[in-house]
Amino acid sequence: MELKLWFSLLFLHVIHDAQSSRGLWTADVPTKIPALQGSCVVIPCTYTYPKPASKLLNRWRGFWRKGNKIVATNLPKWKLNEEYKKRTQFLGNLKTRNCTMLLDGIRKTDVGPFYFRIEMPQYKSFSYTKNMVSIEVLRDPQPPSLSVKVDDDKVTASCSVSHSCPSIPPEFSWSRSGIVTRRSKKLNKWKWETMSTLTFQPRPSDFNKHLNCTVLYRGGKQAKNSTILQTW
């Protein structure tokens, strides 16, 4: 009796391992992403599916949907819903299980929820409706973070913002000329930080007056922050 039970447990363990190695129908996406109205948002997405035992897959069709509306697809000739026509790009490579999408010109109605659907004509199709993404549409941007360091004969000012559209990051402008550099880094799955750094040799006229940093977002909205340079 004990031997039969041992074989039964071993059989179930082998089945579980086989299923785990072949994968499940899952999509890794953020639940909610804040995005500025008029700007753009990149929805990062990776997906998995149970690997077929003997079939070699070579065709993938991907669709982002909002209810019954098709928002984006990797099929270039597909006619999208008018509401999203020319506003979306399918950035992912389905062969590598990447289903990332860009949505441009964010509107108040773009709250979602959105979900991804994969179609493999020689295998199966699946809608990842348990992995939906909502967008929190922000009316106005937050002021950028601004810091200034005065060291001997050099001023270094850094201006940074976080955003959700690495494909089209914000632009920066300064009220003072100098050497400007810019860099971006990923903070989490959907959030990025872009920073502009201004370096210059100060003149007496630079002190006790405002140094301004202005950020221009995709879509035209602006945010500004300023500080007063103090003499050392």
Backbone bond lengths (Angstrom), bond angles and torsions (degrees), N, CA, C in turn:
res aa  C-N    CA-C-N  psi(-1)  N-CA   C-N-CA  omega(-1)  CA-C   N-CA-C  phi
1 M - - - 1.472 - - 1.529 110.50 -
2 E 1.375 114.99 -43.06 1.448 119.62 179.72 1.521 111.00 -65.65
3 L 1.352 116.09 -35.54 1.461 120.80 179.74 1.528 110.64 -66.14
4 K 1.330 117.33 -41.49 1.467 121.26 177.74 1.527 110.89 -62.58
5 L 1.338 115.73 -41.52 1.456 119.68 179.36 1.519 110.45 -64.22
6 W 1.340 116.65 -39.64 1.467 120.50 -179.75 1.524 110.64 -63.78
7 F 1.354 116.37 -43.37 1.464 120.26 178.67 1.528 111.46 -65.14
8 S 1.324 117.42 -36.49 1.475 120.91 178.82 1.514 110.73 -64.78
9 L 1.344 116.25 -44.40 1.458 119.86 178.80 1.521 111.34 -64.58
10 L 1.351 116.19 -40.00 1.458 120.25 178.67 1.519 110.68 -63.32
11 F 1.332 117.26 -40.54 1.464 122.31 -179.74 1.530 110.19 -63.39
12 L 1.338 116.99 -44.58 1.459 120.96 179.13 1.526 111.07 -64.98
13 H 1.330 116.18 -36.36 1.470 120.34 179.27 1.530 110.72 -65.50
14 V 1.327 116.71 -41.32 1.470 121.34 178.93 1.522 110.59 -63.87
15 I 1.338 117.40 -41.95 1.466 121.64 178.86 1.529 109.67 -63.12
16 H 1.339 117.12 -44.03 1.467 120.88 -179.84 1.521 110.51 -61.50
17 D 1.333 117.66 -44.15 1.459 121.32 179.46 1.515 111.40 -62.92
18 A 1.332 116.54 -39.39 1.466 120.58 -179.90 1.518 110.49 -65.81
19 Q 1.335 116.54 -42.09 1.458 119.94 179.08 1.528 111.05 -66.25
20 S 1.343 116.91 -39.09 1.456 120.19 -179.16 1.516 111.44 -65.50
21 S 1.346 116.01 -39.52 1.457 119.08 -177.81 1.518 111.35 -70.75
22 R 1.323 116.90 -26.46 1.465 119.68 -179.21 1.523 112.17 -86.69
23 G 1.328 118.36 -12.26 1.452 120.96 174.92 1.518 113.40 88.90
24 L 1.321 114.69 171.25 1.454 122.67 179.33 1.521 108.84 -129.12
25 W 1.323 116.43 173.52 1.468 121.38 176.60 1.525 108.12 -84.48
26 T 1.323 117.74 93.82 1.454 121.65 179.69 1.529 109.93 -134.85
27 A 1.334 115.80 151.51 1.464 121.75 175.07 1.521 108.20 -130.33
28 D 1.316 116.10 131.82 1.458 121.91 179.33 1.523 108.52 -100.75
29 V 1.332 115.80 102.70 1.467 122.46 -178.69 1.527 108.90 -139.18
30 P 1.349 118.12 156.67 1.473 119.68 173.46 1.526 109.94 -68.90
31 T 1.311 116.18 150.60 1.464 120.42 177.35 1.523 110.76 -75.73
32 K 1.340 116.77 -41.09 1.470 121.89 -179.68 1.523 109.54 -145.83
33 I 1.343 115.95 138.99 1.462 121.65 178.54 1.525 108.90 -128.26
34 P 1.334 118.86 124.86 1.474 120.34 172.09 1.527 109.45 -73.62
35 A 1.322 117.30 138.31 1.468 121.76 179.10 1.515 108.98 -146.08
36 L 1.323 115.51 140.48 1.462 121.32 -177.50 1.523 111.14 -77.16
37 Q 1.314 116.24 132.02 1.463 121.31 178.00 1.528 110.29 -57.23
38 G 1.321 116.95 130.94 1.454 122.35 -178.82 1.507 113.37 91.17
39 S 1.336 116.81 -19.22 1.458 120.71 -179.24 1.532 109.63 -91.97
40 C 1.323 116.25 -150.73 1.462 120.04 -177.43 1.522 109.53 -134.97
41 V 1.314 115.90 165.92 1.458 121.63 178.64 1.524 108.30 -143.84
42 V 1.320 115.18 139.50 1.461 121.39 173.33 1.524 107.74 -105.42
43 I 1.325 116.16 121.77 1.466 121.32 177.61 1.523 107.91 -96.15
44 P 1.343 118.33 105.60 1.464 119.95 179.08 1.524 110.32 -71.25
45 C 1.314 116.23 142.12 1.468 119.32 -174.86 1.529 110.53 -155.68
46 T 1.314 116.12 129.62 1.461 122.28 167.96 1.524 107.50 -129.57
47 Y 1.304 116.71 150.21 1.463 119.72 -176.33 1.528 110.39 -136.56
48 T 1.321 115.03 158.53 1.458 121.37 175.25 1.524 108.75 -130.86
49 Y 1.315 115.06 161.04 1.463 120.60 176.55 1.523 108.47 -151.66
50 P 1.340 117.97 156.66 1.463 120.19 177.93 1.531 109.63 -63.57
51 K 1.294 116.42 119.74 1.465 120.92 -177.95 1.522 110.30 -67.76
52 P 1.344 117.62 126.74 1.471 119.19 178.88 1.525 110.67 -65.25
53 A 1.312 115.19 144.51 1.466 119.87 -174.66 1.527 112.53 -67.53
54 S 1.329 117.46 -37.60 1.470 118.47 -171.99 1.529 113.93 -129.82
55 K 1.327 118.15 -10.29 1.461 120.17 -175.70 1.527 110.93 -87.93
56 L 1.329 115.41 139.54 1.455 121.91 175.21 1.522 108.27 -98.87
57 L 1.326 116.98 114.77 1.458 121.18 -175.87 1.527 110.71 -86.04
58 N 1.337 116.03 135.80 1.472 120.05 177.65 1.532 112.55 -140.56
59 R 1.329 117.75 6.78 1.457 121.07 178.31 1.531 109.73 -136.53
60 W 1.328 114.29 129.84 1.470 120.64 179.13 1.522 109.09 -135.23
61 R 1.306 116.11 132.81 1.464 120.91 173.87 1.519 107.88 -122.58
62 G 1.329 115.83 123.10 1.457 120.34 -177.32 1.518 111.59 -114.73
63 F 1.313 116.19 141.52 1.468 121.30 -179.57 1.535 109.18 -137.24
64 W 1.331 115.47 130.38 1.455 120.29 166.45 1.528 107.36 -96.01
65 R 1.329 115.32 133.17 1.452 119.44 -174.76 1.522 111.02 -129.50
66 K 1.333 113.98 152.52 1.465 122.59 170.10 1.514 105.29 -126.81
67 G 1.315 115.64 101.02 1.465 119.09 -171.07 1.515 109.43 64.23
68 N 1.324 116.57 -123.38 1.467 120.89 177.83 1.529 112.90 -94.17
69 K 1.335 117.26 -1.78 1.458 121.04 -179.17 1.529 110.61 -85.14
70 I 1.324 116.81 134.06 1.457 121.10 174.47 1.524 107.96 -88.85
71 V 1.315 116.00 118.42 1.461 122.95 -173.88 1.526 111.48 -91.81
72 A 1.328 116.67 -41.49 1.466 121.21 -178.19 1.528 109.13 -153.29
73 T 1.332 116.16 156.01 1.456 121.75 178.30 1.515 109.96 -155.80
74 N 1.320 116.09 159.79 1.464 120.85 176.01 1.532 111.30 -86.51
75 L 1.321 117.50 0.13 1.469 121.49 179.26 1.531 108.87 -90.27
76 P 1.340 118.56 109.89 1.468 120.99 -171.77 1.526 115.01 -63.09
77 K 1.310 118.42 -27.39 1.467 121.01 -176.01 1.528 112.81 -95.72
78 W 1.312 116.67 3.98 1.464 120.18 -178.29 1.528 109.83 -73.12
79 K 1.327 116.87 135.70 1.461 121.77 178.56 1.524 109.53 -86.15
80 L 1.311 115.22 110.89 1.458 120.56 -178.76 1.525 111.19 -81.10
81 N 1.322 114.78 163.44 1.455 120.64 173.55 1.522 109.71 -58.20
82 E 1.323 117.44 139.30 1.468 122.18 -175.21 1.532 112.47 -56.61
83 E 1.318 116.06 -31.71 1.460 120.33 -178.77 1.531 111.95 -63.30
84 Y 1.336 116.26 -27.46 1.459 120.03 -176.10 1.525 113.27 -117.99
85 K 1.300 116.93 3.28 1.464 120.55 179.99 1.528 110.20 -61.76
86 K 1.311 117.05 132.02 1.475 125.89 179.83 1.530 112.98 66.66
87 R 1.328 118.25 10.05 1.460 120.42 178.95 1.530 112.49 -111.77
88 T 1.316 117.29 -4.34 1.455 119.91 -177.35 1.525 111.26 -126.10
89 Q 1.334 114.84 152.95 1.461 122.06 172.22 1.524 108.31 -136.35
90 F 1.320 115.19 135.28 1.460 119.75 175.74 1.522 106.65 -89.82
91 L 1.321 116.91 105.05 1.464 121.98 -173.33 1.520 113.44 -88.22
92 G 1.321 117.40 -23.10 1.460 120.51 -173.08 1.519 114.15 -78.17
93 N 1.321 114.94 160.71 1.463 123.23 173.42 1.520 107.28 -107.28
94 L 1.321 116.36 108.08 1.464 120.57 -174.03 1.525 112.37 -63.91
95 K 1.312 117.01 -27.07 1.470 120.72 179.12 1.521 110.79 -62.83
96 T 1.340 116.02 -32.75 1.462 120.46 178.44 1.532 111.46 -99.17
97 R 1.329 115.95 16.52 1.463 123.84 176.39 1.530 112.61 63.96
98 N 1.313 115.56 34.43 1.463 121.51 176.85 1.529 108.34 -109.09
99 C 1.325 117.36 122.97 1.467 121.80 -175.87 1.533 111.14 -122.20
100 T 1.329 117.26 31.89 1.462 122.50 -176.93 1.529 111.91 -65.07
101 M 1.336 116.21 142.01 1.466 122.15 -177.76 1.520 110.76 -131.61
102 L 1.345 115.56 145.55 1.468 122.78 173.09 1.527 109.12 -109.65
103 L 1.334 115.44 130.99 1.457 121.61 174.50 1.517 108.08 -118.54
104 D 1.327 117.67 121.79 1.462 122.98 -175.15 1.529 110.09 -107.14
105 G 1.341 115.54 162.53 1.463 120.52 177.29 1.515 112.78 57.30
106 I 1.331 115.95 52.68 1.467 121.43 -175.02 1.528 111.51 -54.06
107 R 1.334 115.44 129.92 1.455 122.37 177.80 1.529 110.66 -111.92
108 K 1.323 115.43 165.42 1.462 120.02 178.48 1.524 111.93 -59.01
109 T 1.332 115.73 -29.12 1.465 120.12 -176.26 1.524 113.07 -85.18
110 D 1.335 117.11 -0.22 1.467 120.28 -176.31 1.526 112.80 -87.93
111 V 1.319 116.57 35.29 1.468 119.81 -178.15 1.527 111.87 -78.83
112 G 1.334 117.23 -18.27 1.459 119.66 -179.04 1.521 111.61 89.32
113 P 1.353 116.50 -149.79 1.462 125.30 1.97 1.533 112.68 -77.91
114 F 1.327 115.17 153.15 1.457 122.68 179.20 1.533 109.04 -110.98
115 Y 1.326 115.16 148.96 1.468 118.94 175.78 1.534 109.90 -143.85
116 F 1.318 115.11 159.09 1.464 121.73 -176.17 1.530 110.72 -102.57
117 R 1.339 115.19 144.50 1.466 121.81 175.44 1.523 109.22 -129.55
118 I 1.324 116.53 132.57 1.460 121.98 177.47 1.535 109.22 -111.33
119 E 1.322 115.65 138.10 1.466 121.36 175.83 1.527 108.48 -127.94
120 M 1.331 115.39 122.29 1.461 122.11 175.93 1.526 106.51 -118.23
121 P 1.335 117.72 97.62 1.472 121.94 -170.34 1.524 114.55 -52.55
122 Q 1.342 116.84 -34.19 1.467 119.05 -178.31 1.524 112.36 -90.70
123 Y 1.369 115.55 7.15 1.461 118.33 -178.12 1.527 109.98 -137.77
124 K 1.328 117.63 -96.83 1.457 122.02 -176.68 1.522 110.68 -143.51
125 S 1.337 115.68 171.55 1.462 122.80 174.74 1.521 108.56 -128.03
126 F 1.351 115.01 153.39 1.458 117.89 -178.43 1.520 109.97 -156.65
127 S 1.347 116.21 138.59 1.460 122.76 175.11 1.521 108.81 -105.97
128 Y 1.327 116.62 124.12 1.462 121.69 -177.03 1.534 110.03 -87.06
129 T 1.303 116.29 62.94 1.468 121.56 -175.49 1.528 112.87 -74.14
130 K 1.329 117.25 -11.59 1.461 120.03 176.01 1.524 111.41 -88.51
131 N 1.318 115.96 -2.94 1.466 121.36 -179.35 1.523 108.97 -124.31
132 M 1.330 116.00 68.99 1.458 121.49 -176.40 1.527 111.51 -93.11
133 V 1.331 114.70 153.94 1.461 121.97 -179.33 1.525 109.40 -120.68
134 S 1.318 116.48 127.72 1.463 121.51 174.31 1.523 109.18 -109.02
135 I 1.327 116.21 151.28 1.465 121.48 178.42 1.519 109.17 -115.17
136 E 1.316 115.22 128.03 1.468 120.99 173.99 1.527 107.14 -91.64
137 V 1.314 116.25 105.73 1.460 121.00 -175.94 1.530 109.25 -81.08
138 L 1.342 115.91 118.07 1.457 122.28 -178.35 1.523 109.78 -95.04
139 R 1.306 116.31 131.38 1.469 120.07 -177.43 1.521 111.75 -73.54
140 D 1.327 118.13 -41.75 1.463 122.46 -176.23 1.523 110.35 -131.17
141 P 1.325 117.10 148.34 1.470 120.07 178.21 1.514 111.96 -79.56
142 Q 1.308 116.20 156.04 1.456 121.64 174.75 1.529 109.66 -79.36
143 P 1.336 118.41 149.54 1.472 119.80 175.39 1.527 110.20 -60.52
144 P 1.311 117.41 145.25 1.469 119.46 178.72 1.522 111.52 -70.32
145 S 1.321 115.80 157.45 1.459 120.98 173.10 1.524 108.02 -80.90
146 L 1.333 116.44 135.38 1.460 121.15 -175.95 1.525 109.77 -133.36
147 S 1.313 115.99 128.58 1.461 121.09 177.02 1.525 109.22 -135.15
148 V 1.325 116.29 147.28 1.469 121.78 -177.42 1.523 109.51 -133.38
149 K 1.322 114.71 136.56 1.458 120.86 176.49 1.525 108.79 -126.34
150 V 1.337 116.30 124.52 1.466 122.05 177.81 1.518 107.56 -107.04
151 D 1.318 116.28 118.07 1.456 121.37 -175.93 1.525 109.65 -132.81
152 D 1.322 115.83 110.02 1.470 121.49 -178.26 1.524 110.37 54.83
153 D 1.325 116.58 -111.87 1.468 119.59 -177.11 1.525 111.97 -107.34
154 K 1.348 117.66 26.86 1.465 120.85 -177.43 1.523 110.98 -136.98
155 V 1.337 115.20 138.47 1.466 121.65 174.04 1.522 108.66 -112.65
156 T 1.328 115.71 129.83 1.460 121.28 176.69 1.522 108.34 -121.02
157 A 1.318 116.47 115.68 1.468 122.00 179.99 1.519 109.41 -115.53
158 S 1.324 116.53 134.30 1.463 121.81 -179.78 1.521 110.23 -122.29
159 C 1.318 116.11 132.03 1.459 123.33 -178.24 1.523 107.62 -127.12
160 S 1.339 118.09 125.84 1.460 119.92 -174.77 1.524 112.06 -139.29
161 V 1.325 115.22 150.96 1.461 122.76 175.50 1.516 108.70 -139.94
162 S 1.322 116.27 153.85 1.457 121.59 171.49 1.522 108.10 -102.47
163 H 1.339 116.26 148.85 1.460 120.79 -176.74 1.523 109.42 -157.40
164 S 1.324 116.05 174.96 1.468 120.74 -175.82 1.522 112.22 -122.28
165 C 1.347 117.06 23.99 1.468 119.56 -179.49 1.528 110.49 -135.37
166 P 1.334 118.37 77.08 1.465 120.80 -179.68 1.521 113.41 -64.78
167 S 1.321 118.32 -21.26 1.469 121.03 179.85 1.522 112.00 -68.63
168 I 1.345 116.58 -33.51 1.474 121.78 179.37 1.527 106.87 -134.46
169 P 1.335 118.29 78.69 1.467 120.75 -176.48 1.521 112.35 -71.45
170 P 1.326 117.54 162.29 1.473 121.64 179.45 1.528 111.67 -64.35
171 E 1.335 114.84 157.66 1.463 122.22 175.85 1.528 108.93 -105.12
172 F 1.340 116.06 150.20 1.463 121.69 -178.22 1.526 110.67 -120.19
173 S 1.323 115.36 148.11 1.468 120.60 171.85 1.522 108.42 -140.50
174 W 1.336 115.51 147.94 1.458 122.43 -178.20 1.525 110.33 -118.81
175 S 1.323 115.58 153.73 1.469 120.39 178.49 1.532 111.59 -83.54
176 R 1.295 117.37 -3.59 1.465 123.00 -179.61 1.526 108.66 -129.25
177 S 1.312 117.93 139.27 1.461 121.30 177.46 1.518 110.32 -77.57
178 G 1.311 117.00 160.81 1.450 123.13 -179.97 1.512 110.43 163.97
179 I 1.316 116.78 -164.98 1.463 121.92 177.22 1.523 108.28 -89.38
180 V 1.320 116.68 120.26 1.467 121.74 -176.10 1.525 109.88 -113.65
181 T 1.314 116.69 130.50 1.460 122.49 173.38 1.523 108.68 -125.09
182 R 1.328 115.64 156.47 1.462 119.99 -179.47 1.516 109.49 -139.16
183 R 1.317 115.59 143.42 1.466 120.40 176.35 1.522 109.43 -146.53
184 S 1.318 115.62 155.76 1.458 121.66 177.37 1.522 109.05 -129.33
185 K 1.320 115.53 147.86 1.454 119.77 175.60 1.524 109.48 -143.39
186 K 1.306 114.73 152.58 1.458 121.57 -178.69 1.516 109.49 -87.02
187 L 1.344 116.65 128.28 1.459 121.67 -179.50 1.524 112.00 -95.15
188 N 1.327 117.03 -38.89 1.466 121.93 174.20 1.528 107.88 -154.59
189 K 1.317 118.20 -160.62 1.461 120.61 -174.80 1.518 113.06 -58.99
190 W 1.337 116.54 -36.92 1.464 119.43 -173.57 1.521 113.79 -120.02
191 K 1.337 117.85 -14.95 1.473 120.85 -174.19 1.522 111.91 -101.65
192 W 1.345 114.41 134.67 1.459 121.75 177.45 1.519 109.66 -123.72
193 E 1.322 115.48 155.06 1.461 121.43 173.78 1.524 108.81 -120.41
194 T 1.329 116.00 129.61 1.457 121.37 174.63 1.525 107.98 -116.47
195 M 1.333 115.05 131.95 1.460 120.54 -176.66 1.526 110.33 -126.45
196 S 1.326 115.29 136.70 1.459 122.47 173.86 1.533 107.73 -112.43
197 T 1.323 115.71 131.46 1.462 120.94 -179.71 1.524 109.59 -119.06
198 L 1.315 115.44 127.23 1.464 123.05 179.03 1.523 109.32 -110.31
199 T 1.331 116.02 128.82 1.461 121.48 177.63 1.524 109.35 -125.06
200 F 1.339 116.52 131.93 1.468 119.58 179.18 1.532 110.34 -155.67
201 Q 1.321 115.32 160.64 1.462 121.69 173.50 1.523 108.07 -90.45
202 P 1.306 118.29 119.03 1.468 120.86 -173.56 1.535 112.77 -73.91
203 R 1.308 112.82 148.12 1.462 121.24 171.42 1.533 107.82 -107.29
204 P 1.317 118.17 160.96 1.473 119.76 177.93 1.524 112.37 -54.01
205 S 1.322 117.06 -33.34 1.470 120.43 -178.26 1.532 112.98 -72.40
206 D 1.359 117.41 -12.18 1.473 120.17 179.77 1.520 112.45 -77.55
207 F 1.311 117.32 -20.59 1.459 120.14 -173.23 1.525 111.81 -87.39
208 N 1.329 113.15 153.52 1.466 122.20 -178.39 1.530 112.42 60.13
209 K 1.318 115.19 30.75 1.468 120.77 173.75 1.529 108.32 -140.14
210 H 1.315 116.18 162.43 1.464 121.09 -175.09 1.527 111.99 -74.45
211 L 1.334 114.01 137.37 1.462 121.97 167.32 1.521 106.51 -108.92
212 N 1.330 116.80 118.47 1.464 121.31 -173.15 1.523 111.74 -107.19
213 C 1.311 114.52 140.94 1.473 122.42 170.54 1.523 107.85 -120.47
214 T 1.323 116.65 125.08 1.468 121.92 179.76 1.525 109.04 -117.99
215 V 1.320 115.64 132.66 1.467 121.92 179.85 1.520 109.08 -110.69
216 L 1.332 115.87 127.57 1.462 121.96 178.28 1.518 108.71 -110.09
217 Y 1.332 114.92 119.42 1.462 120.71 -178.60 1.526 110.98 -92.73
218 R 1.309 114.86 158.27 1.458 121.16 170.81 1.531 108.77 -54.10
219 G 1.328 116.78 127.61 1.458 120.93 -177.80 1.514 112.83 103.38
220 G 1.351 117.23 -13.06 1.465 120.12 172.34 1.512 117.10 104.67
221 K 1.321 119.50 -9.32 1.459 119.25 -179.30 1.533 110.57 -75.22
222 Q 1.340 114.73 147.46 1.457 120.51 -176.11 1.528 111.13 -124.57
223 A 1.329 114.19 156.40 1.463 121.55 172.44 1.516 107.25 -141.62
224 K 1.343 116.98 146.73 1.460 120.13 -174.74 1.516 111.10 -139.05
225 N 1.307 114.46 149.92 1.452 120.76 172.13 1.526 107.71 -143.11
226 S 1.316 116.52 153.94 1.464 119.76 -177.54 1.524 110.22 -145.70
227 T 1.322 114.75 159.71 1.447 121.39 176.22 1.522 108.26 -145.57
228 I 1.311 116.49 158.41 1.464 121.59 179.03 1.529 109.23 -102.41
229 L 1.317 115.94 124.25 1.454 120.25 178.02 1.521 109.33 -72.87
230 Q 1.312 114.06 126.51 1.475 120.00 -179.94 1.522 109.44 -101.88
231 T 1.318 116.17 143.55 1.466 120.00 176.06 1.509 109.06 -70.10
232 W 1.317 115.63 146.07 1.451 118.39 179.80 1.520 111.22 -93.53
